[in-house]
Every structure is written in structure tokens, then in C-alpha cells.
Amino acid sequence: MSDFSYEITDGAAEQKMARLILPEELTIANAEALRQTLIAALDECGELDLDGSAVSEVDLAAMQLLCALHRAAVVRGKTVVLRGNDSGCWPETLALAGFSRHEGCVHATDKTTCLWCS
């Protein structure tokens, strides 16, 4: 099981931001540990900043987990931002899986906030 950690900025709960650097291998093998960490981070803050620039392998299970996280954040009035998904393994994997988007999903109140929008 992988160990994930995140940093939280000081402030009121709704103003706190958590930052998590995603692992090099973002796959089903570590999905449960990552899920638990993401839920805990979302519970503690108003904005969750994910850094995906170190990811060299990502699979469909991980992308679905990130989508579920984003949907949960939208429902709670919180924000999730994914950075670094515009290079490395991300573009090809997103395209092959059908995740490339030009506008947000039906669950997002703001159509520009989808994790996969280019």
C-alpha cells in the first residue's frame, strides 16, 4: 500500500487549501490508498490542488477516481484542481480513454472546471 500525504494551508476550513503531489504510478494498485487520502484532504479544505506532473503511468481506474473526487467536490461546493496533466503520459492516456474534453461534465456548475478540459 502506498503512503500519500498532503499539505494544508492555514485558515478557516472553507479557505484552507490542500496540496497533494500525485505518485509516479497512478494506477489501480494504489487506488484505495489514494482514495482515502483524497477524501481526508477534501474533508479538511475548501480547495484541493493536485500536482500530476510527476505521474508517468495513469490508468482508467485512477482517472475515474479523480472524476469521482471532482464530482464530490462540486456537490460540496468545493474546488479540485489538477495541474501537470498537459504533458507526459496524460494527453495520450486521456485521449485513448475518451476523457479529453473542451467543456465540463454535466455535474459541474461551471463548465470550465472539469479536470480534463484542455
MMTF fields as JSON, N, C-alpha, C and O atoms, coordinates in Angstrom:
{
  "mmtfVersion": "1.0.0",
  "mmtfProducer": "UNKNOWN",
  "numBonds": 471,
  "numAtoms": 472,
  "numGroups": 118,
  "numChains": 1,
  "numModels": 1,
  "chainsPerModel": [1],
  "groupsPerChain": [118],
  "chainIdList": ["A"],
  "bondAtomList": [4, 2, 8, 6, 12, 10, 16, 14, 20, 18, 24, 22, 28, 26, 32, 30, 36, 34, 40, 38, 44, 42, 48, 46, 52, 50, 56, 54, 60, 58, 64, 62, 68, 66, 72, 70, 76, 74, 80, 78, 84, 82, 88, 86, 92, 90, 96, 94, 100, 98, 104, 102, 108, 106, 112, 110, 116, 114, 120, 118, 124, 122, 128, 126, 132, 130, 136, 134, 140, 138, 144, 142, 148, 146, 152, 150, 156, 154, 160, 158, 164, 162, 168, 166, 172, 170, 176, 174, 180, 178, 184, 182, 188, 186, 192, 190, 196, 194, 200, 198, 204, 202, 208, 206, 212, 210, 216, 214, 220, 218, 224, 222, 228, 226, 232, 230, 236, 234, 240, 238, 244, 242, 248, 246, 252, 250, 256, 254, 260, 258, 264, 262, 268, 266, 272, 270, 276, 274, 280, 278, 284, 282, 288, 286, 292, 290, 296, 294, 300, 298, 304, 302, 308, 306, 312, 310, 316, 314, 320, 318, 324, 322, 328, 326, 332, 330, 336, 334, 340, 338, 344, 342, 348, 346, 352, 350, 356, 354, 360, 358, 364, 362, 368, 366, 372, 370, 376, 374, 380, 378, 384, 382, 388, 386, 392, 390, 396, 394, 400, 398, 404, 402, 408, 406, 412, 410, 416, 414, 420, 418, 424, 422, 428, 426, 432, 430, 436, 434, 440, 438, 444, 442, 448, 446, 452, 450, 456, 454, 460, 458, 464, 462, 468, 466],
  "bondOrderList": [1, 1, 1, 1, 1, 1, 1, 1, 1, 1, 1, 1, 1, 1, 1, 1, 1, 1, 1, 1, 1, 1, 1, 1, 1, 1, 1, 1, 1, 1, 1, 1, 1, 1, 1, 1, 1, 1, 1, 1, 1, 1, 1, 1, 1, 1, 1, 1, 1, 1, 1, 1, 1, 1, 1, 1, 1, 1, 1, 1, 1, 1, 1, 1, 1, 1, 1, 1, 1, 1, 1, 1, 1, 1, 1, 1, 1, 1, 1, 1, 1, 1, 1, 1, 1, 1, 1, 1, 1, 1, 1, 1, 1, 1, 1, 1, 1, 1, 1, 1, 1, 1, 1, 1, 1, 1, 1, 1, 1, 1, 1, 1, 1, 1, 1, 1, 1],
  "groupList": [{"groupName": "MET", "atomNameList": ["N", "CA", "C", "O"], "elementList": ["N", "C", "C", "O"], "formalChargeList": [0, 0, 0, 0], "bondAtomList": [1, 0, 2, 1, 3, 2], "bondOrderList": [1, 1, 2], "singleLetterCode": "M", "chemCompType": "L-PEPTIDE LINKING"}, {"groupName": "SER", "atomNameList": ["N", "CA", "C", "O"], "elementList": ["N", "C", "C", "O"], "formalChargeList": [0, 0, 0, 0], "bondAtomList": [1, 0, 2, 1, 3, 2], "bondOrderList": [1, 1, 2], "singleLetterCode": "S", "chemCompType": "L-PEPTIDE LINKING"}, {"groupName": "ASP", "atomNameList": ["N", "CA", "C", "O"], "elementList": ["N", "C", "C", "O"], "formalChargeList": [0, 0, 0, 0], "bondAtomList": [1, 0, 2, 1, 3, 2], "bondOrderList": [1, 1, 2], "singleLetterCode": "D", "chemCompType": "L-PEPTIDE LINKING"}, {"groupName": "PHE", "atomNameList": ["N", "CA", "C", "O"], "elementList": ["N", "C", "C", "O"], "formalChargeList": [0, 0, 0, 0], "bondAtomList": [1, 0, 2, 1, 3, 2], "bondOrderList": [1, 1, 2], "singleLetterCode": "F", "chemCompType": "L-PEPTIDE LINKING"}, {"groupName": "TYR", "atomNameList": ["N", "CA", "C", "O"], "elementList": ["N", "C", "C", "O"], "formalChargeList": [0, 0, 0, 0], "bondAtomList": [1, 0, 2, 1, 3, 2], "bondOrderList": [1, 1, 2], "singleLetterCode": "Y", "chemCompType": "L-PEPTIDE LINKING"}, {"groupName": "GLU", "atomNameList": ["N", "CA", "C", "O"], "elementList": ["N", "C", "C", "O"], "formalChargeList": [0, 0, 0, 0], "bondAtomList": [1, 0, 2, 1, 3, 2], "bondOrderList": [1, 1, 2], "singleLetterCode": "E", "chemCompType": "L-PEPTIDE LINKING"}, {"groupName": "ILE", "atomNameList": ["N", "CA", "C", "O"], "elementList": ["N", "C", "C", "O"], "formalChargeList": [0, 0, 0, 0], "bondAtomList": [1, 0, 2, 1, 3, 2], "bondOrderList": [1, 1, 2], "singleLetterCode": "I", "chemCompType": "L-PEPTIDE LINKING"}, {"groupName": "THR", "atomNameList": ["N", "CA", "C", "O"], "elementList": ["N", "C", "C", "O"], "formalChargeList": [0, 0, 0, 0], "bondAtomList": [1, 0, 2, 1, 3, 2], "bondOrderList": [1, 1, 2], "singleLetterCode": "T", "chemCompType": "L-PEPTIDE LINKING"}, {"groupName": "GLY", "atomNameList": ["N", "CA", "C", "O"], "elementList": ["N", "C", "C", "O"], "formalChargeList": [0, 0, 0, 0], "bondAtomList": [1, 0, 2, 1, 3, 2], "bondOrderList": [1, 1, 2], "singleLetterCode": "G", "chemCompType": "PEPTIDE LINKING"}, {"groupName": "ALA", "atomNameList": ["N", "CA", "C", "O"], "elementList": ["N", "C", "C", "O"], "formalChargeList": [0, 0, 0, 0], "bondAtomList": [1, 0, 2, 1, 3, 2], "bondOrderList": [1, 1, 2], "singleLetterCode": "A", "chemCompType": "L-PEPTIDE LINKING"}, {"groupName": "GLN", "atomNameList": ["N", "CA", "C", "O"], "elementList": ["N", "C", "C", "O"], "formalChargeList": [0, 0, 0, 0], "bondAtomList": [1, 0, 2, 1, 3, 2], "bondOrderList": [1, 1, 2], "singleLetterCode": "Q", "chemCompType": "L-PEPTIDE LINKING"}, {"groupName": "LYS", "atomNameList": ["N", "CA", "C", "O"], "elementList": ["N", "C", "C", "O"], "formalChargeList": [0, 0, 0, 0], "bondAtomList": [1, 0, 2, 1, 3, 2], "bondOrderList": [1, 1, 2], "singleLetterCode": "K", "chemCompType": "L-PEPTIDE LINKING"}, {"groupName": "ARG", "atomNameList": ["N", "CA", "C", "O"], "elementList": ["N", "C", "C", "O"], "formalChargeList": [0, 0, 0, 0], "bondAtomList": [1, 0, 2, 1, 3, 2], "bondOrderList": [1, 1, 2], "singleLetterCode": "R", "chemCompType": "L-PEPTIDE LINKING"}, {"groupName": "LEU", "atomNameList": ["N", "CA", "C", "O"], "elementList": ["N", "C", "C", "O"], "formalChargeList": [0, 0, 0, 0], "bondAtomList": [1, 0, 2, 1, 3, 2], "bondOrderList": [1, 1, 2], "singleLetterCode": "L", "chemCompType": "L-PEPTIDE LINKING"}, {"groupName": "PRO", "atomNameList": ["N", "CA", "C", "O"], "elementList": ["N", "C", "C", "O"], "formalChargeList": [0, 0, 0, 0], "bondAtomList": [1, 0, 2, 1, 3, 2], "bondOrderList": [1, 1, 2], "singleLetterCode": "P", "chemCompType": "L-PEPTIDE LINKING"}, {"groupName": "ASN", "atomNameList": ["N", "CA", "C", "O"], "elementList": ["N", "C", "C", "O"], "formalChargeList": [0, 0, 0, 0], "bondAtomList": [1, 0, 2, 1, 3, 2], "bondOrderList": [1, 1, 2], "singleLetterCode": "N", "chemCompType": "L-PEPTIDE LINKING"}, {"groupName": "CYS", "atomNameList": ["N", "CA", "C", "O"], "elementList": ["N", "C", "C", "O"], "formalChargeList": [0, 0, 0, 0], "bondAtomList": [1, 0, 2, 1, 3, 2], "bondOrderList": [1, 1, 2], "singleLetterCode": "C", "chemCompType": "L-PEPTIDE LINKING"}, {"groupName": "VAL", "atomNameList": ["N", "CA", "C", "O"], "elementList": ["N", "C", "C", "O"], "formalChargeList": [0, 0, 0, 0], "bondAtomList": [1, 0, 2, 1, 3, 2], "bondOrderList": [1, 1, 2], "singleLetterCode": "V", "chemCompType": "L-PEPTIDE LINKING"}, {"groupName": "HIS", "atomNameList": ["N", "CA", "C", "O"], "elementList": ["N", "C", "C", "O"], "formalChargeList": [0, 0, 0, 0], "bondAtomList": [1, 0, 2, 1, 3, 2], "bondOrderList": [1, 1, 2], "singleLetterCode": "H", "chemCompType": "L-PEPTIDE LINKING"}, {"groupName": "TRP", "atomNameList": ["N", "CA", "C", "O"], "elementList": ["N", "C", "C", "O"], "formalChargeList": [0, 0, 0, 0], "bondAtomList": [1, 0, 2, 1, 3, 2], "bondOrderList": [1, 1, 2], "singleLetterCode": "W", "chemCompType": "L-PEPTIDE LINKING"}],
  "groupTypeList": [0, 1, 2, 3, 1, 4, 5, 6, 7, 2, 8, 9, 9, 5, 10, 11, 0, 9, 12, 13, 6, 13, 14, 5, 5, 13, 7, 6, 9, 15, 9, 5, 9, 13, 12, 10, 7, 13, 6, 9, 9, 13, 2, 5, 16, 8, 5, 13, 2, 13, 2, 8, 1, 9, 17, 1, 5, 17, 2, 13, 9, 9, 0, 10, 13, 13, 16, 9, 13, 18, 12, 9, 9, 17, 17, 12, 8, 11, 7, 17, 17, 13, 12, 8, 15, 2, 1, 8, 16, 19, 14, 5, 7, 13, 9, 13, 9, 8, 3, 1, 12, 18, 5, 8, 16, 17, 18, 9, 7, 2, 11, 7, 7, 16, 13, 19, 16, 1],
  "groupIdList": [1, 2, 3, 4, 5, 6, 7, 8, 9, 10, 11, 12, 13, 14, 15, 16, 17, 18, 19, 20, 21, 22, 23, 24, 25, 26, 27, 28, 29, 30, 31, 32, 33, 34, 35, 36, 37, 38, 39, 40, 41, 42, 43, 44, 45, 46, 47, 48, 49, 50, 51, 52, 53, 54, 55, 56, 57, 58, 59, 60, 61, 62, 63, 64, 65, 66, 67, 68, 69, 70, 71, 72, 73, 74, 75, 76, 77, 78, 79, 80, 81, 82, 83, 84, 85, 86, 87, 88, 89, 90, 91, 92, 93, 94, 95, 96, 97, 98, 99, 100, 101, 102, 103, 104, 105, 106, 107, 108, 109, 110, 111, 112, 113, 114, 115, 116, 117, 118],
  "secStructList": [7, 7, 7, 7, 7, 7, 3, 3, 7, 1, 1, 7, 4, 4, 4, 7, 3, 3, 3, 3, 3, 7, 7, 1, 3, 3, 1, 4, 4, 4, 2, 2, 2, 2, 2, 2, 2, 2, 2, 2, 2, 2, 2, 2, 7, 1, 3, 3, 3, 3, 3, 7, 6, 6, 7, 1, 3, 3, 7, 2, 2, 2, 2, 2, 2, 2, 2, 2, 2, 2, 2, 2, 2, 2, 2, 6, 6, 7, 3, 3, 3, 3, 3, 1, 6, 6, 1, 6, 6, 2, 2, 2, 2, 2, 2, 2, 2, 6, 7, 7, 5, 1, 1, 7, 7, 6, 6, 7, 1, 1, 6, 6, 7, 7, 6, 6, 5, 7],
  "xCoordList": [0.85, 0.0, 0.893, 1.856, 0.564, 1.327, 0.912, -0.222, 1.848, 1.57, 1.495, 2.466, 0.374, 0.17, 0.044, -0.487, 0.53, 0.364, 0.079, 0.335, -0.449, -0.788, -0.482, -0.386, -0.33, -0.078, -1.32, -1.991, -1.625, -2.794, -2.33, -1.492, -2.89, -2.594, -3.414, -4.444, -2.966, -3.688, -4.91, -4.946, -5.889, -7.074, -8.335, -8.295, -9.468, -10.767, -10.944, -10.366, -11.734, -11.884, -12.218, -11.633, -13.154, -13.561, -12.51, -12.58, -11.522, -10.453, -9.156, -8.224, -9.092, -7.888, -7.714, -8.688, -6.455, -6.154, -5.226, -4.259, -5.527, -4.655, -3.921, -4.495, -2.65, -1.855, -1.312, -0.698, -1.552, -1.109, -0.342, -0.851, 0.879, 1.651, 1.306, 1.544, 0.741, 0.332, 1.559, 2.596, 1.449, 2.598, 2.946, 2.147, 4.14, 4.598, 3.667, 3.336, 3.252, 2.324, 0.946, 0.707, 0.061, -1.302, -2.206, -2.827, -2.262, -2.948, -3.847, -3.891, -4.55, -5.464, -4.724, -5.324, -3.436, -2.656, -2.624, -2.521, -2.712, -2.696, -3.973, -4.001, -5.02, -6.261, -6.93, -7.414, -6.97, -7.658, -6.94, -7.581, -5.628, -4.869, -5.027, -5.178, -4.991, -5.171, -6.585, -6.759, -7.583, -8.975, -9.125, -9.73, -8.58, -8.676, -8.007, -8.528, -6.863, -6.148, -6.925, -7.03, -7.468, -8.223, -9.467, -9.789, -10.165, -11.362, -10.988, -11.656, -9.927, -9.486, -9.102, -9.459, -8.378, -7.961, -9.167, -9.228, -10.123, -11.32, -12.143, -12.734, -12.18, -12.899, -12.292, -13.006, -10.992, -10.291, -10.165, -9.735, -10.527, -10.247, -11.361, -12.284, -11.251, -12.196, -11.695, -12.477, -10.366, -9.77, -8.676, -7.851, -8.683, -7.685, -6.912, -7.482, -5.615, -4.722, -3.904, -3.107, -4.106, -3.4, -2.314, -2.58, -1.104, 0.012, 0.295, 0.799, -0.035, 0.152, 1.381, 1.524, 2.275, 3.434, 4.435, 5.194, 4.465, 5.403, 4.839, 5.551, 3.569, 2.92, 3.503, 3.527, 3.973, 4.494, 3.597, 3.744, 2.661, 1.715, 0.374, 0.302, -0.677, -2.017, -2.965, -2.843, -3.899, -4.853, -6.285, -6.526, -7.218, -8.621, -9.176, -9.978, -8.762, -9.248, -8.874, -9.687, -7.666, -7.22, -7.983, -8.363, -8.208, -8.949, -10.391, -10.94, -11.003, -12.361, -12.389, -13.336, -11.362, -11.27, -11.185, -11.837, -10.387, -10.269, -11.583, -11.943, -12.289, -13.606, -14.588, -15.326, -14.598, -15.489, -15.146, -16.04, -13.864, -13.432, -13.954, -14.48, -13.807, -14.272, -15.778, -16.256, -16.517, -17.974, -18.349, -19.244, -17.671, -17.937, -17.629, -18.354, -16.574, -16.219, -17.285, -17.666, -17.772, -18.809, -20.055, -20.635, -20.461, -21.645, -21.466, -22.43, -20.251, -19.967, -19.604, -19.325, -19.604, -19.242, -17.753, -17.339, -16.95, -15.504, -14.857, -15.524, -13.56, -12.839, -11.714, -10.994, -11.571, -10.431, -9.769, -10.429, -8.456, -7.686, -6.6, -5.895, -6.466, -5.408, -4.428, -4.794, -3.185, -2.131, -1.148, -0.981, -0.504, 0.519, -0.014, 0.722, -1.29, -1.865, -1.869, -2.605, -1.043, -0.967, 0.301, 0.581, 1.065, 2.285, 2.53, 1.743, 3.613, 3.952, 2.946, 2.541, 2.544, 1.628, 0.177, -0.649, -0.133, -1.526, -2.241, -3.278, -1.75, -2.54, -2.956, -4.118, -2.008, -2.337, -3.324, -4.278, -3.097, -3.984, -5.394, -6.375, -5.496, -6.813, -7.538, -8.741, -6.821, -7.434, -7.885, -9.0, -7.037, -7.38, -8.581, -9.387, -8.688, -9.783, -11.051, -12.091, -10.973, -12.144, -12.411, -13.541, -11.387, -11.557, -11.249, -11.541, -10.667, -10.352, -11.651, -12.594, -11.695, -12.919, -12.582, -11.472, -13.572, -13.428, -14.314, -14.166, -15.233, -16.047, -16.359, -16.225, -16.773, -17.007, -18.164, -18.96, -18.231, -19.29, -20.615, -20.675, -21.653, -22.987, -23.106, -24.029, -22.186, -22.253, -21.636, -21.904, -20.827, -20.145, -21.057, -21.712, -21.093, -21.895, -21.211, -21.876, -19.892, -19.101, -18.459, -17.623, -18.834, -18.385, -16.902, -16.408, -16.176, -14.737, -13.917, -12.688, -14.57, -13.843, -13.541, -12.99, -13.878, -13.585, -12.079, -11.3, -11.67, -10.249, -9.618, -8.409, -10.421, -9.88, -10.015, -9.622, -10.555, -10.696, -9.33, -8.391, -9.259, -7.997, -8.084, -7.115],
  "yCoordList": [-1.187, 0.0, 1.247, 1.332, 2.192, 3.433, 4.384, 4.356, 5.218, 6.219, 7.578, 8.013, 8.246, 9.554, 10.578, 10.287, 11.766, 12.839, 14.129, 14.244, 15.08, 16.359, 17.452, 17.2, 18.664, 19.818, 20.699, 20.836, 21.298, 22.171, 23.57, 23.729, 24.579, 25.959, 26.322, 25.702, 27.321, 27.794, 28.607, 29.166, 28.668, 29.477, 28.739, 27.613, 29.407, 28.79, 27.606, 27.59, 26.619, 25.377, 25.626, 25.001, 26.535, 26.778, 27.523, 27.559, 28.126, 28.861, 28.066, 28.468, 26.957, 26.144, 25.489, 25.155, 25.313, 24.608, 23.447, 23.603, 22.297, 21.142, 20.919, 21.073, 20.555, 20.275, 18.865, 18.492, 18.081, 16.695, 16.459, 16.727, 15.959, 15.577, 14.124, 13.229, 13.907, 12.562, 11.688, 12.193, 10.386, 9.495, 9.24, 9.502, 8.73, 8.412, 7.397, 7.53, 6.393, 5.382, 5.629, 5.374, 6.122, 6.436, 5.368, 5.571, 4.223, 3.049, 2.392, 2.797, 1.381, 0.651, 0.044, -0.177, -0.223, -0.82, 0.062, -0.448, 1.374, 2.264, 3.093, 4.088, 2.69, 3.466, 3.595, 4.676, 2.54, 2.606, 3.538, 4.327, 3.451, 4.347, 5.795, 6.698, 6.008, 7.355, 7.858, 9.02, 7.015, 7.399, 7.882, 8.925, 7.131, 7.5, 8.854, 9.674, 9.077, 10.341, 11.501, 12.564, 11.302, 12.359, 12.741, 13.924, 11.758, 12.028, 12.826, 13.802, 12.411, 13.12, 14.565, 15.486, 14.756, 16.106, 16.971, 18.135, 16.416, 17.169, 17.542, 18.62, 16.664, 16.953, 18.133, 18.854, 18.331, 19.346, 20.707, 21.664, 20.815, 22.081, 22.472, 21.7, 23.681, 24.18, 23.987, 23.961, 23.851, 23.642, 22.596, 22.619, 21.684, 20.621, 20.783, 20.724, 20.987, 21.198, 19.924, 19.543, 19.272, 18.031, 18.311, 18.907, 17.886, 18.06, 16.72, 15.791, 16.631, 15.395, 15.385, 14.507, 16.338, 16.454, 15.309, 15.059, 14.611, 13.504, 12.168, 11.163, 12.146, 10.9, 10.412, 11.15, 9.159, 8.567, 7.445, 6.99, 6.999, 5.954, 6.234, 6.389, 6.296, 6.524, 5.563, 5.345, 4.995, 4.078, 4.573, 5.573, 3.85, 4.239, 4.299, 5.179, 3.381, 3.376, 4.685, 5.257, 5.145, 6.392, 7.589, 8.489, 7.602, 8.711, 8.736, 9.809, 7.569, 7.509, 7.968, 8.631, 7.621, 8.063, 9.585, 10.205, 10.184, 11.641, 12.3, 13.36, 11.682, 12.2, 12.145, 13.101, 11.037, 10.903, 11.937, 12.498, 12.188, 13.219, 14.586, 15.342, 14.893, 16.187, 16.332, 17.389, 15.282, 15.319, 15.532, 16.32, 14.837, 15.014, 16.444, 17.017, 17.017, 18.401, 19.365, 20.283, 19.175, 20.052, 20.016, 21.057, 18.821, 18.659, 19.388, 19.924, 19.411, 20.051, 21.526, 22.183, 22.05, 23.448, 23.7, 24.804, 22.682, 22.793, 22.711, 22.426, 22.964, 23.002, 21.978, 21.809, 21.297, 20.415, 20.877, 21.061, 21.063, 21.484, 20.452, 20.05, 20.022, 19.091, 19.83, 20.348, 19.871, 20.544, 19.501, 18.435, 19.823, 18.932, 17.796, 16.859, 17.858, 16.784, 17.137, 16.545, 18.103, 18.512, 18.002, 18.377, 17.148, 16.601, 15.196, 14.677, 14.604, 13.255, 12.236, 12.296, 11.314, 10.236, 10.7, 10.024, 11.847, 12.294, 12.462, 11.827, 13.282, 13.559, 12.301, 12.16, 11.393, 10.184, 9.303, 8.786, 9.134, 8.288, 8.872, 8.139, 10.178, 10.826, 10.664, 10.401, 10.817, 10.68, 9.243, 9.018, 8.277, 6.864, 6.429, 5.602, 6.993, 6.628, 7.435, 7.169, 8.424, 9.245, 10.322, 10.794, 10.716, 11.711, 13.132, 14.076, 13.314, 14.667, 15.435, 14.933, 16.655, 17.463, 18.912, 19.383, 19.602, 21.034, 21.84, 23.057, 21.152, 21.799, 20.778, 19.573, 21.263, 20.405, 19.432, 19.537, 18.488, 17.477, 18.075, 19.222, 17.277, 17.744, 18.004, 18.69, 17.464, 17.624, 18.933, 19.373, 19.547, 20.781, 21.983, 22.11, 22.851, 24.067, 25.067, 25.856, 25.029, 25.88, 24.954, 24.121, 25.089, 24.159, 24.251, 23.504, 25.149, 25.251, 24.557, 24.576, 23.945, 23.385, 21.896, 21.321, 21.269, 19.841, 19.597, 20.379, 18.527, 18.2, 17.924, 18.082, 17.519, 17.07, 18.107, 17.833, 19.28, 20.306, 20.762, 20.957, 20.922, 21.408, 22.871, 23.453],
  "zCoordList": [0.0, 0.0, 0.0, 0.762, -0.849, -0.939, 0.166, 0.644, 0.558, 1.579, 0.902, 0.283, 1.009, 0.407, 1.515, 2.587, 1.254, 2.213, 1.464, 0.266, 2.186, 1.607, 2.616, 3.817, 2.11, 2.95, 2.949, 1.926, 4.102, 4.235, 4.636, 5.524, 3.968, 4.349, 5.576, 5.842, 6.322, 7.499, 7.081, 5.985, 7.944, 7.704, 8.093, 8.589, 7.856, 8.121, 7.178, 6.091, 7.579, 6.811, 5.347, 4.462, 5.087, 3.702, 2.902, 1.673, 3.587, 2.91, 2.827, 2.129, 3.525, 3.505, 2.135, 1.46, 1.744, 0.519, 0.848, 1.593, 0.294, 0.453, -0.861, -1.939, -0.762, -1.956, -1.846, -0.846, -2.9, -2.936, -4.225, -5.313, -4.104, -5.281, -5.587, -4.776, -6.769, -7.161, -7.43, -7.86, -7.18, -7.33, -8.804, -9.704, -9.017, -10.368, -11.035, -12.213, -10.282, -10.802, -10.207, -9.026, -11.032, -10.608, -11.215, -12.259, -10.531, -11.082, -10.036, -8.874, -10.487, -9.608, -8.417, -7.364, -8.574, -7.49, -6.244, -5.129, -6.424, -5.258, -5.137, -4.413, -5.838, -5.87, -4.499, -4.162, -3.712, -2.419, -1.45, -0.756, -1.401, -0.52, -0.977, -0.154, -2.27, -2.798, -2.513, -2.145, -2.673, -2.399, -0.955, -0.704, -0.023, 1.387, 1.648, 2.403, 1.026, 1.207, 0.602, 1.213, -0.592, -1.259, -0.471, -0.357, 0.073, 0.882, 2.128, 2.469, 2.802, 4.008, 3.686, 4.421, 2.591, 2.204, 1.856, 2.252, 1.124, 0.752, 1.982, 2.032, 2.963, 4.206, 4.966, 5.664, 4.833, 5.614, 4.948, 5.591, 3.682, 2.999, 2.034, 1.775, 1.513, 0.518, -0.897, -1.847, -1.032, -2.357, -2.259, -1.346, -3.209, -3.271, -4.565, -5.654, -4.437, -5.572, -5.78, -4.922, -6.92, -7.236, -8.261, -9.304, -7.971, -8.89, -9.563, -8.931, -10.85, -11.601, -12.472, -13.323, -12.283, -13.172, -13.034, -13.971, -11.915, -11.721, -12.193, -12.196, -12.592, -12.996, -14.323, -15.308, -14.338, -15.574, -16.083, -17.217, -15.231, -15.624, -14.948, -13.729, -15.749, -15.216, -15.925, -17.13, -15.189, -15.817, -15.613, -14.937, -16.211, -16.184, -14.761, -14.447, -13.91, -12.522, -11.819, -11.093, -12.033, -11.405, -11.962, -11.213, -13.273, -13.872, -13.361, -13.11, -13.207, -12.667, -11.212, -10.788, -10.452, -9.062, -8.989, -8.15, -9.86, -9.881, -10.313, -9.801, -11.243, -11.643, -10.477, -10.237, -9.761, -8.606, -7.538, -6.904, -7.338, -6.391, -6.821, -6.004, -8.093, -8.604, -8.414, -8.001, -8.71, -8.547, -7.08, -6.778, -6.173, -4.738, -4.309, -3.494, -4.843, -4.504, -4.992, -4.265, -6.208, -6.767, -5.89, -5.581, -5.495, -4.644, -3.314, -2.767, -2.795, -1.505, -1.632, -0.629, -2.856, -3.057, -2.899, -2.543, -3.163, -3.03, -4.412, -5.407, -4.458, -5.724, -5.744, -4.76, -6.88, -7.115, -8.401, -9.424, -8.336, -9.496, -9.742, -8.816, -10.993, -11.381, -12.273, -13.328, -11.837, -12.616, -13.139, -12.547, -14.253, -14.787, -15.625, -15.936, -16.0, -16.814, -18.303, -19.093, -18.666, -20.064, -20.753, -21.891, -20.068, -20.66, -20.114, -19.323, -20.542, -20.098, -20.613, -21.774, -19.771, -20.171, -20.276, -20.889, -19.684, -19.585, -20.926, -21.12, -21.866, -23.073, -23.844, -24.226, -24.07, -24.822, -24.057, -24.638, -22.769, -21.957, -21.901, -22.02, -21.723, -21.687, -23.011, -23.033, -24.11, -25.438, -25.685, -26.157, -25.374, -25.594, -24.743, -25.171, -23.54, -22.631, -22.898, -22.295, -23.802, -24.108, -23.069, -22.945, -22.32, -21.261, -21.706, -20.971, -22.893, -23.36, -23.549, -24.161, -23.02, -23.071, -23.389, -23.145, -23.941, -24.188, -23.244, -23.124, -22.579, -21.551, -20.475, -20.689, -19.327, -18.18, -18.353, -19.286, -17.433, -17.463, -16.974, -16.532, -17.065, -16.676, -15.178, -14.74, -14.395, -12.942, -12.465, -11.347, -13.29, -12.895, -13.097, -14.131, -12.113, -12.24, -13.168, -13.839, -13.202, -14.086, -15.121, -14.77, -16.359, -17.403, -17.713, -18.557, -17.051, -17.291, -16.208, -16.267, -15.221, -14.088, -14.193, -13.255, -15.28, -15.448, -15.385, -15.932, -14.728, -14.617, -15.975, -16.145, -16.927, -18.212, -19.328, -20.462, -19.038, -20.073, -20.568, -19.797, -21.884, -22.455, -22.784, -23.273]
}
